[in-house]
Amino acid sequence: MGNNERSNENVFANGDLYVGNFKGLLPHGEGKYTWSDGKVYKGEWEEGKMTGKGRIYWTSGANYDGDFSSGYFHGFGIFSGTDGSVYKGTWRMNRQDGMGRKQYFNSDIYEGFWKEGVKEGNGSYVWCNGDTFTGNWKAGKMCGRGIMEWLNGDLFDGFWLDGLRHGSGFYKLIDGGYYFGTWSRGLKDGQGAFYPAGSKLPPMPNWYSSIRYNDHQQIALSHSSSLNIKKSRKNNFGRSLSEKLSVRRLLRNSGRILNRSISLEWDWCLHDPMKEVPSREGSEEGRDVVRDNYSNLVYIREYMQGVLTKEKVRSDAMALSSKKTWNIKFRGKETKSKRGEIIFKGRKSYYLMLNLQTGIRYTVGKITPVPMREVRCSDFGPRARIRMCFPKNGSQFTPSHNSIGFSWKDYCPMVFRNLREMFKIDAADHMMSICGGDGLKEVSSPGKSGSLFYLSQDERFVIKTLRKSELKVLLRMLPNYYNHVQTYENTLITKFFGLHRITLRGGKKVRFVVMGNMFCTELRIHRRFDLKGSSQGRITCKDQISENTTLKDLDLSHVFHMDQSWREALFE
């Protein structure tokens, strides 16, 4: 015990009790703190904060044994929940963070990496019925590359998104049959090939050998380790239910005792146990069927959102003649084809892009802190404009920038601010998407207007140049457009997020509208149509049609059927 430390017992006015060492008026060294509601901490203290090794238990039966730092679970520790779940691993500021193993109350087991309390990074999850996933996780869901093995012997090796098969991969059936193809949100989508049991398979990438994961600490999780976990488990439980444990800040005022009359208080929060359930897709047992007994046949199939639309039967020799194509296709993650060219310094539109980004960053940043209110007639009028000059070296009101000087006009800022709110567009995301460190991408004009089109790097937003007459039409229709969006929350109408004008040196004016990109989706787009509501010249020559062709009104031969509940939701 140091010269300034003393051992004592202190009873607080609210009934809390501390027995242990003090430094001045603060717990310091070894000590035991008992709250009036029965919670107990026994361990090391440092100037009024739980720091070092310790253990805390609740009257409910939950307890934590491990490292503390400034009142937080921080370091290595074991938490045992009231439902029998146990987490053993590293913590950071009260959250599971780093390498850890959690056994849930129903005997599900996850072993792998965590970030801020959720599964993130490489890890293996074994469900209580024996199903196993080994691969990458993001925000608590299977995301990226991984292998799912079902208890019945089926296996999927490929890419995932939000817990669903998404991208390229292959599915192995227990009878030895294989399907190579692409999936979209859990459904087969696009072209693939089914090889019945006994067929000669194309060369496959060596994914099994690359599924071993290492981080900077050289901690590895392998497929074999997940199987060892599975062997040690009980299999008498039903479908997974698991608990999400989120431990928030433990002590108010950082856990420090300010004086003898203030006690330590806990801000413990137990979340809904259902939220951390990593949902898994069922196996496809029995879905791929062979219509004959010839094992030298391969079925080339095309799916659209899980529905088989085409099938061709080919011999092994014919199918394998294109094995190089299949091998390349499934060697890595299938990525969406990126449209447009990045605008870099030296391109004609480079400074125009910088001006646009500077103007949007400034005006959206200025209008966002203004409290949201109902729009008025004056918000649509000719005076509803923000005009600002942006000299290169900045001014009293504007920052300096790396472009040439320009003038900026922002049309109806309050109206578009409210529209972004109604479309659930976060202002920070909006600015980062358009004005972040990466440049915009320039897209060749798909229409006859001659307008320039730009895409944000994440392709969520489209920026289109307008003629003066088009801008006036948009401003005239804006009040009715606003009322429509306000009335129909689920409208499919084009989403407008901003209307701007840049005046360059010499007086040239460039007008822009910022819109949502309807083609920014994780779903595979099979056909694109530009529908004008006219039949005059609205058909595409059949010889010119390819997968990326934008079709016209008379090319649309589909009949759409909508579920009644969807229709009602659309018109709410």
Secondary structure by P-SEA (a helix, b strand, c coil): ccccccccccccccbbbbbccccccccccccccccccccccbbbbcccccccccccccccccccbbbbcccccccccccccccccccbbbbccccccccccccccccbbbbbbbcccccccccccccccbbbbbbbbcccccccccccccccbbbbbcccccccccccbbbbcccbbbbbcccccccccccbbbbcccccccccccccccccccccccccccaaaaaaaaaacccccccbbbbbcccccccccccccccccbbbbbbccccccccccbbbbbccccccccccccccbbbbbbbccccccbbbbbcccccccaaaaaaaaaccccccccccccccccccaaaaaaaaaaaaaaaaaaacccccccccccccccccbbbbbbcccccccccccccccbbbbbcaaaaaaaaaaaacccaaaaaaaccccbbbbbbcccccccbbbbbcccccbbbbbbcaaaaaaaaaaaaaaaaaaaaccccccccccccbbbbcccbbbbbbbbbbcccccccccccccccccccccccccccccccccccccccccbbbbbcaaaaaaaac
